[in-house]
Amino acid sequence: MKKYNIILLFCALATFFLISCNQENIGTLYSDGGTPQVAFSATTLNTSMIPADSNKIKVAIYRTSTVGTLPSVKIKLYTTTAGYSTGVFSLVDTIISFPAGSNVAYASIKYNSIGGLSATKVYSMGLAIKDKTLDSPSKMDTIAITASRKLTFVDYGTGTFTSTFFADTWAQPVKKAQEGEVYQLIDCYVTGFPLMFAVADDGTVSFATQQTGYVDATYGMVSFAQNTAYTSTKVGKTVKMIGKFTVTAGSFGTFQETMVLP
């Protein structure tokens, strides 16, 4: 598969970075005419979860004045990912308060343990300001949040990858996360697109839908998605990933991809 020389613009499993403003000294957003108004600084937030965060995601909310306190801004957390497991994330408080002299307050979204979160999953959720009478002129009263674990990958060696979909076998460099049994197959199908999977204690293998980097001339980008009707496994050093190769128009079918680890 290394024969496909495609110029790529980005990595399919790019690490998410915080894009919203985080500065304490941001100036007032609008002239509010004496009526308090609040808003998020953006409509989207992409963030990586790390142990130092103490099992919380903090989301900044701004107001248009620093005069006095604003004690009861009601917020709501909702989920947007299909198959989302309820109870994984919840709000520390459903009401936030702005102290006198500050135009920023933080909503805190908590989770039980970073070790209990999937190493490969991207979690999607949303946060909303419930009281619409507090809306600023920007109307940015909701924010879509995507969060994923930040992992530290180190070189693990070179194994052998066999693709039934592409009918090819090649030497495959591997990286492994220091945080657990999660692997990256570097430039697996196409340069710039790693294939990532996680191994559970019972040897079952899971992986998120991810772009392969291979672009079909007719149907566009091809992705690899786990077929949960079958069990993907790791036995010894042999990893069998059973998944569908898909495009926006549909699927090419189910195939087994095999990685023999170093």
C-alpha positions as CSV (number, residue, x, y, z in Angstrom):
1,M,0.0,0.0,0.0
2,K,3.0,2.2,0.3
3,K,2.9,2.6,-3.4
4,Y,0.1,5.2,-3.1
5,N,1.9,8.5,-3.1
6,I,-0.8,11.0,-2.2
7,I,-0.1,14.5,-1.0
8,L,-2.0,14.9,2.2
9,L,-3.1,18.0,4.0
10,F,-3.8,16.7,7.4
11,C,-3.8,13.7,9.7
12,A,-7.0,11.7,10.1
13,L,-6.5,11.3,13.8
14,A,-5.2,14.8,14.5
15,T,-4.8,15.6,18.2
16,F,-7.3,18.1,19.3
17,F,-6.2,21.4,20.7
18,L,-8.0,24.1,22.7
19,I,-9.2,26.9,20.4
20,S,-11.3,29.1,22.7
21,C,-9.8,32.1,24.5
22,N,-8.6,31.4,27.9
23,Q,-7.3,34.8,29.1
24,E,-8.5,36.1,32.4
25,N,-8.0,39.8,31.4
26,I,-10.2,39.8,28.3
27,G,-12.0,43.2,27.9
28,T,-15.7,43.7,27.9
29,L,-17.5,42.2,24.9
30,Y,-20.2,44.7,24.3
31,S,-21.8,47.8,25.8
32,D,-24.7,46.2,27.6
33,G,-26.6,49.4,28.6
34,G,-26.5,48.3,32.2
35,T,-28.1,44.9,31.6
36,P,-25.8,42.0,32.2
37,Q,-25.2,39.8,29.1
38,V,-23.2,36.6,28.8
39,A,-21.8,34.5,26.0
40,F,-19.2,31.8,25.1
41,S,-16.1,33.1,23.3
42,A,-16.7,30.7,20.4
43,T,-19.3,28.2,19.2
44,T,-16.9,25.2,19.2
45,L,-14.2,23.9,21.6
46,N,-11.8,21.1,20.9
47,T,-9.8,19.9,23.9
48,S,-7.5,17.2,25.0
49,M,-7.9,15.6,28.4
50,I,-4.8,15.1,30.6
51,P,-4.3,13.8,34.2
52,A,-3.3,17.3,35.3
53,D,-6.9,18.5,34.6
54,S,-8.1,16.6,37.7
55,N,-10.9,14.9,35.7
56,K,-12.6,18.1,34.6
57,I,-13.1,20.1,31.4
58,K,-13.3,23.9,32.1
59,V,-15.3,26.0,29.7
60,A,-15.1,29.8,29.9
61,I,-18.2,32.0,29.9
62,Y,-17.9,35.8,29.6
63,R,-20.1,38.7,30.6
64,T,-20.2,42.2,29.4
65,S,-19.4,43.9,32.7
66,T,-17.2,43.5,35.7
67,V,-19.4,45.6,38.0
68,G,-20.9,43.7,40.9
69,T,-21.7,40.0,41.0
70,L,-23.8,38.0,38.6
71,P,-24.8,35.1,40.8
72,S,-27.2,32.8,39.0
73,V,-26.4,31.9,35.3
74,K,-28.0,28.5,34.6
75,I,-26.3,26.2,32.2
76,K,-27.1,22.8,30.7
77,L,-25.0,19.9,29.4
78,Y,-26.3,17.8,26.6
79,T,-24.8,15.0,24.4
80,T,-24.6,14.8,20.6
81,T,-22.6,11.6,19.8
82,A,-24.6,8.5,18.7
83,G,-24.1,5.7,21.2
84,Y,-23.0,8.2,23.9
85,S,-22.9,6.5,27.3
86,T,-24.9,8.7,29.6
87,G,-23.3,9.5,32.9
88,V,-19.7,9.7,31.6
89,F,-19.8,13.5,31.8
90,S,-21.8,15.7,34.0
91,L,-21.7,19.3,35.3
92,V,-20.1,20.1,38.7
93,D,-22.7,22.9,39.1
94,T,-25.7,23.8,36.9
95,I,-25.4,27.4,38.0
96,I,-22.3,29.5,37.7
97,S,-21.5,32.9,39.3
98,F,-19.4,35.8,38.2
99,P,-17.6,37.4,41.1
100,A,-17.3,41.2,41.4
101,G,-14.5,42.6,39.3
102,S,-14.4,39.6,36.9
103,N,-16.0,39.2,33.5
104,V,-15.2,35.4,33.2
105,A,-16.5,32.4,35.0
106,Y,-16.0,28.7,34.3
107,A,-18.4,25.8,33.8
108,S,-16.8,22.6,35.0
109,I,-17.6,19.3,33.3
110,K,-16.5,16.3,35.3
111,Y,-15.8,12.6,34.6
112,N,-14.9,9.9,37.0
113,S,-11.4,9.0,35.9
114,I,-9.3,9.7,32.8
115,G,-8.2,6.0,33.0
116,G,-11.8,5.0,32.5
117,L,-12.2,6.9,29.2
118,S,-11.6,5.3,25.8
119,A,-8.1,6.0,24.5
120,T,-9.4,6.1,20.9
121,K,-12.8,7.7,21.2
122,V,-13.7,11.4,20.6
123,Y,-16.4,12.4,23.0
124,S,-18.9,15.0,21.8
125,M,-21.2,17.1,24.0
126,G,-22.7,20.6,24.1
127,L,-23.1,23.3,26.7
128,A,-25.8,25.9,26.7
129,I,-26.7,29.0,28.7
130,K,-30.4,28.4,29.7
131,D,-31.5,31.9,30.4
132,K,-31.9,33.5,27.0
133,T,-32.7,36.9,28.5
134,L,-28.9,37.0,29.3
135,D,-27.9,36.5,25.7
136,S,-25.3,38.9,24.3
137,P,-25.8,40.4,20.8
138,S,-23.5,37.6,19.5
139,K,-26.1,35.0,20.5
140,M,-23.3,32.6,21.3
141,D,-25.2,30.8,24.0
142,T,-24.3,27.3,23.0
143,I,-20.9,25.7,22.4
144,A,-20.2,22.3,20.8
145,I,-17.4,20.5,22.6
146,T,-15.2,17.6,21.4
147,A,-12.8,16.0,23.9
148,S,-10.3,13.2,23.6
149,R,-7.6,11.7,25.8
150,K,-4.1,13.0,25.1
151,L,-1.8,10.1,24.8
152,T,2.0,9.9,24.8
153,F,3.2,7.6,22.0
154,V,6.7,6.1,21.9
155,D,8.4,3.9,19.3
156,Y,7.6,0.3,19.8
157,G,9.4,-1.3,16.8
158,T,8.5,-2.6,13.3
159,G,6.1,-5.5,12.7
160,T,4.2,-6.8,9.7
161,F,0.9,-5.6,8.4
162,T,-1.3,-7.6,6.0
163,S,-4.3,-5.9,4.3
164,T,-6.9,-8.1,2.7
165,F,-8.7,-5.0,1.4
166,F,-5.6,-3.8,-0.5
167,A,-4.2,-7.3,-1.0
168,D,-0.7,-6.3,0.2
169,T,1.7,-6.9,3.0
170,W,4.4,-4.6,4.3
171,A,6.8,-3.8,7.2
172,Q,4.9,-1.6,9.6
173,P,6.4,0.8,12.2
174,V,4.5,0.9,15.4
175,K,4.1,3.3,18.4
176,K,2.6,2.4,21.7
177,A,1.0,4.8,24.3
178,Q,2.7,5.0,27.6
179,E,-0.7,5.3,29.2
180,G,-2.0,1.9,28.2
181,E,-2.2,-0.7,25.5
182,V,-3.0,1.6,22.6
183,Y,-1.1,1.4,19.4
184,Q,-0.5,3.7,16.4
185,L,0.5,2.2,13.1
186,I,2.4,5.0,11.5
187,D,1.6,5.9,7.9
188,C,-0.3,2.7,7.7
189,Y,-2.0,2.9,4.3
190,V,-0.9,6.3,3.2
191,T,1.8,8.7,4.6
192,G,0.4,11.0,7.2
193,F,-2.5,8.8,8.2
194,P,-1.8,6.5,11.2
195,L,-4.2,3.6,12.1
196,M,-4.9,3.5,15.9
197,F,-6.5,0.8,18.0
198,A,-6.8,-0.2,21.7
199,V,-6.6,-3.6,23.4
200,A,-8.7,-4.4,26.4
201,D,-7.7,-6.6,29.3
202,D,-9.6,-9.6,27.7
203,G,-7.7,-9.2,24.4
204,T,-10.6,-7.6,22.5
205,V,-9.6,-4.8,20.1
206,S,-11.5,-1.6,19.5
207,F,-10.9,1.2,17.1
208,A,-12.7,4.4,16.1
209,T,-13.7,5.1,12.5
210,Q,-10.7,6.7,10.9
211,Q,-9.6,7.9,7.5
212,T,-7.1,5.7,5.7
213,G,-5.7,8.5,3.5
214,Y,-6.6,6.6,0.4
215,V,-8.8,8.5,-1.9
216,D,-11.0,6.5,-4.3
217,A,-11.2,8.2,-7.8
218,T,-15.0,7.9,-7.8
219,Y,-16.1,8.0,-4.2
220,G,-13.5,10.0,-2.4
221,M,-11.8,9.4,1.0
222,V,-11.9,5.8,2.2
223,S,-12.3,5.2,6.0
224,F,-11.9,2.1,8.1
225,A,-14.7,1.5,10.7
226,Q,-15.0,-1.4,13.2
227,N,-17.7,-3.9,12.4
228,T,-19.1,-4.7,15.8
229,A,-20.9,-7.8,14.4
230,Y,-17.5,-9.5,14.7
231,T,-14.9,-9.5,17.4
232,S,-11.5,-8.0,16.7
233,T,-8.8,-9.6,18.9
234,K,-5.2,-9.6,19.9
235,V,-3.7,-13.1,20.6
236,G,-0.1,-13.0,21.4
237,K,1.4,-10.5,19.0
238,T,-1.2,-11.0,16.3
239,V,-3.9,-8.3,16.1
240,K,-7.0,-9.0,13.9
241,M,-9.0,-5.9,13.1
242,I,-12.4,-6.7,11.4
243,G,-13.9,-3.6,9.9
244,K,-15.7,-2.0,6.9
245,F,-14.0,0.2,4.4
246,T,-16.4,3.0,3.8
247,V,-17.0,6.1,1.8
248,T,-19.7,8.7,2.0
249,A,-21.8,6.8,-0.5
250,G,-21.6,3.5,1.4
251,S,-19.3,0.5,2.2
252,F,-17.0,-1.7,0.2
253,G,-17.7,-4.5,2.7
254,T,-16.1,-6.1,5.7
255,F,-12.4,-7.1,5.7
256,Q,-9.9,-8.4,8.2
257,E,-6.7,-6.4,8.5
258,T,-3.9,-8.2,10.4
259,M,-1.0,-6.6,12.4
260,V,1.8,-8.8,13.8
261,L,3.4,-6.6,16.5
262,P,7.1,-6.4,17.0
